[in-house]
Structure formats: structure tokens, C-alpha cells
Amino acid sequence: MKLLEKMKCIFHYYPKNASLSSFFNSFTTRQLTLTAFPLDPQVLLTTLCSNGQLKEALIEMAAQGLEMKFEGYDTLLNACMKTRAFREGQRVHAHMIKTRYLPPVYLRNRLIIFYGKCDRLREARNVLDEMPEKNVVSWTAMISAYSQRGFASQALDLFVQMLRSVTEPNEFTFATVLSSCTSTFGFELGRQIHSLIIKRTLDTHIFVGSSLLDMYAKAGRIHEAREVFESLPERDVVSCTAIISGYAQLGLDAEALEQFRRLNLEGMTSNYVTYASVLTALSGLAALDLGKQVHSHILRGNLPFYVVLQNSLIDMYSKCGNLIYSRRIFDNMPERTVISWNAMLVGYSKHGMGREVVELYELMRNENKIKPDSVTLLGVLSGCSHGGMEDVGLKIFDEMVNGKDGVEPDIEHYGCVVDLLGRAGRVEEAFEFIKKMPFEPIAALWGSLLGACRVHSNIDIGEFVGRRLLEIEPENAGNYVILSNLYASAGRWEDVRMVRDLMMKKAVKKDPGRSWIELDQTLHSFHASDHSHPRREEVFVKLKELSIKFKEAGYVPDLSCVLHDVDEEQKEKILLGHSEKLALTFGLISTSDRTPLRVIKNLRICVDCHNFAKFVSKIYMREVYLRDKNRFHHISKGVCSCGDYW
């Protein structure tokens, strides 16, 4: 190549803002270096790339011109891929085109992978479409690029095109495409892909098996996921984590924990993703002692403290009622994501600690490192509602509407304002707020207002809202219960009977209530009128004793919590068998004096059980922590943190 031509090529790739003198100095230095020390051009390229001198390597590429070979392009593409240097990689691609170099399939595949890593899917697809010959790596690389960036339909369409081509998918193709089988249509296609996998006898491959069980678990088909898992001839940490995560994501927390224990006994080595899934399950069970044990495992295992793991620990401790530990982890994090802030904010909110919520939110704003998102504002508004800070909450909502934090309020944020106004007794204002909303009210929003009407005895609005809810959600037993209680509080017994008859006519049944209490790292589960527990006789004897003792202290059973058309004696018997009462009683007979009692309920705790727990706390001097599906109730000396409104 003539010297002038080399100079032109190098000048084309030289930085535009550089002076001509520096260009000539660079060119002269290179020429002298190559003359004095004859160096193989490929060795020079490799040396420059390994030293991070990518711009100098591109200048060398330009200098070589038509003499560039496969090894040189491969070295440059790998360097660009490593640093995700999009513009530099484009120059390498452009040089191939300008010099009319015809790259082999391998280099074209590297281009697809490079563009995929740089999130330039259009350029990656153009490379694939222009390939005169494709192999399995070409198709798989493009499918993977689509899947990893959430373009599931494009990934599935491309996989179908691949099946119509002459190229057969391999185990890596199947493992990749299964991650895109998420929607209803995608899941059905995933089942068909499963059939193809079986035909090709790839179902026992560890990568394919892990992707299959992950697909079934995410679709809520945990039994199919378990079958895939059990059929694997060998399991790795990915497949073990996938099945544990599947159980946890479906709320099958006890099953997730049991699976973790079993796999540990079999010698499974856990990673940070495994522990994050286990912590999710422990959060659902509010198993504080077990959570501490898992935390100790993490510390002893010297695992890297990834942000996702720390976020899971914050969430676990807050849902187990230990906000001191949550805040300690939060404060010691070297870096925080918006999820870290949200986990801590929601933790305070669920405990009704409005002041702490607002203070933490202001700290987030003042640091100005992480921008609040929709969940952040939901946590703040909910915290103001549960903490009785309606004016602060309304101010923050107004700031949202005016675009202060760049988060546009949606229906859930409007629902928080309705709840906030309702809790403050401003029922009429909440009703007018709903009428003026830019959204069609949903059932949850009406339900919040109905609850406020019951607490504040607003019969007129409550009756309208209750009847509206029965139209929207005729199968939701909770709406019938609250409306019936509202009528009962006004002495409208005919309407009470009408609601109960309607409930029987529609065959509406309440979801079965279950409560858990953890003692000595063992979870004890109870359901209404439970006769399955080994110590059931002791529990029922103690429960009757407590009922008499509490009545003497002023406890009056709230019979309105029973909708069955039976006499008062039978209603009282039904109330006495509620699962949270059984769990609390079991805790009393199984622990030493003054030991805190922590109970979790799968549904909203009823008024009578809430009153019962207050008497347990007051008479036995116990700290009682009750977690229902809405919030935490911390009862100390007979007084609850919820202010008797939840």
C-alpha cells in the first residue's frame, strides 16, 4: 500500500479535534517504530487492544487497509465488545465494507453479539438478514438479544423462522427462547417448544431443564415445574434456585422454604439469587428467627453483598416486624437503588410510621442521587395515610400532579388519597374526590371508601358505595361483611338480613383464614376451628379460659363479625375459633412470660380478633405483632399502632 494512501486512511480515523502536527508526529512515530522494530501487524493490534488503546488500534486498522485479516478484525471486535464501544465497533464494521472484505460466518456472528450488547438490535438484525449463510450461533445470538431486552414476540417470531430454515436449534437455542415464553400466547408456544425438546431428547440437559422449569413456574404451573426439576439427571444452583423462586413468587412460601432445606441437605451450594428467593419466602411467612439464621448463613459464606441481596434483607426484616435491622442494613449500603429506598419506605408505611416515611423521602430528595418512581410515591402516600398525616400527604400528591418529581399519578395514587381522606374522617371529601378523578374508579378504591364509611358511620355514602361494590365484585365476601356491619351499626336489621340472604343466594364464601406463628424456628399453622394441631386440646382449654378472663376485664365479643344466621351463643363459639386467636393462644402457652408474640394472617384481621389481641397484650404484658394482608399491628400495653383503623 502506498505511503500517501496509508496517510489518508489513518487521517480518516484520527480524532477530528487533533492538530495536524500531532497527526504527522503519530504517523512518523509509527513508521519509525515499524522500520526500527519490524513487528507483525496482528501482534501490534493485539498489544494495543490489550492495553486499552482502542483508538490507536483503529488507526492501525486504517493503516493496514486491505491487508487487514480475520485475526485483526476478531481482536478489534472483541475489544469493542468488552467495553461496549459502539462507535468504534461500527468503524470496524464499516472498514470491512469499505475494503470489500467478506467476513466469514464467525465474524458476522460476532457482529450480531456486539450490536446486541450495545442494545442496537436493528443493526444486529440487519447483519443477520444480510448473511448469505447462517448457522445455529447466528440465530441463537439474535434470539438471545431480543429475549434479554424484553422483545419476547420478536424472539419467538425469529425462532419460528429458524424452524422453517435448514438450521436445527440446539440446547442453547431452546434454553434462550424459553425465557421469552411469558404471556398467555407465549406459554402455549412454550408448551409446543417443550414437545420439540422432548423429540430431540434435550429435556434432560441442565440448561434446557432450568429454562423449562422457570417458564412453568412463572406461568404459575408449579406442578409441571416440579416434574421437570425432578426429572433432571443432575442439578446445578440455577435449576435449584429456579424451583425455590417459583414457589416463592406464587406465595407458596412454606413449600419454598422446605425445598431450600431439602436441597441444602443434598449438598446444594447457594448463591446470592438463591438466598434472595429464600428471603422472599421468609418475608411471606414473617419468620424472623429463620430469617436471622439465613442472614447468618450469608455472612458466614462470605457472599458478595449485591444490592439485590441487601434489598431482600431490608424487605424481610421489615415484613418480620424488625425495622431496626432493616434500617441498619439500609444505612450501611455502599450504594442504593430505587428499590432499596422503596423497600425501606414501604416498611415504615406498613407499620404506620408516617413521620419516618416523610423524613426518609425528604432525605432521598435531598441526596438527589436516585429519582423517586411510582412505587416510591405510593409508599409515601400510604405512609401518610397510615400515620395520620393527611395534610402532608395531600401536599405531596399536589406536588405529584404539578410534576415536581416527574412521576405522573395513576389510579393507585388516587386510591391512596381516598384512603388518606377516609381515615381522617373526611368521607364526603373523599367521595367528591372520586367523582372528579380522571380515571374510572376500581373496586379497591370503592372498598377503601366503604371501610371509611363503616368506621365513621356514614350510612348514606356507605350504602351507595356498598351497592356499587356488589355490582362490580359480586363474589367478594368482604364487601358483604362491611356493608352488613354498616347496616347493623345503624340498627337496620332488615337490610342486614337482605345482605346476608343475597350472600347466600350468590353462594359467596369467605376465603378460609389461616394464621401462622413461629416458635423455635418452627412454623405453626392454624385455620378456623382447627383440630389438626398436635396440642389442639391444650389450645382450646386455654382459649375458653382466656375468654372468661377477658370478659371480666371488659372484653365484649363483636358478633357483627359473624354473618351466619345462628344464635348469639353459636356466633360467639365461631368467633372463638378464629385462626388468629388460636395462634395467639398457642403462643401464650408455648413461650415464657413477656416474650413477644408474632402472628401473621393471610386475610384482613377481623375487629373481634384485633380486640382480643389487645387484651392479650394488656393483661399478659406482651408485645403483640399482628401482620395481616394490609399492614402491621404493633400492640403494646393494649394499644395498637393502627389507632383501631385499618
Buried (B, 14 or more C-beta within 10 A) or exposed (E): EEEEEBBEBBBEBBEEEEEEEEBEEBBEEBBEEEEEEEEEBBEBBBBBBEEEBBBBBBBBBBBBBEEBEEBBBBBBBEBBBEEEBBEBBBBBBEBBEBBEBEBEBEBBBBBBBBBBBBEBBEBBBBBBEEBEEBEBBBBBBBBBBBBBEEBBEBBBBBBEBBBEEEBEBBBBBBBBBBBBBBBEEBBEBBBEBBEEBEEBEBBBBBBBBBBBBBBBBBBEBBEBBBEBBEEBEEBBBBBBBBBBBBBBBBEBBBBBBBBBEEBBEEEBEBBBBBBBBBBBBBBBBBBBBBBBEBBEBBEEEEBEBBBBBBBBBBBBBBBBBBBEBBBEBBEEBEEBBBBBBBBBBBBBBBBBBBBBBBEBBEEBEEEEEBEBBBBBBBBBBBBBBBBBBBEBBBEBBEEBEEEEBEBEBEBBBBBBBBBBBBBBBBBEBBBEBBEEBEBEBBBEBBBBBBBBBBBBEBBEBBBBBBEBBBEEBEEBBBBBBBBBBBBBBEEBEEBBEBBBEBBBEEEBEBEEBBBBBBBEEEBBBBBBBBEEBEEBEBBBEBBEEBBEEBEEEEBEBBBBBBBEEEEEEEBBBBBBBBBBBBBBBBBBEBBEEEBBBBBBBBBBBBBBBBBBBBBBBBBBEBBBBBBBEBBBBBBBEBEBBBEEBB
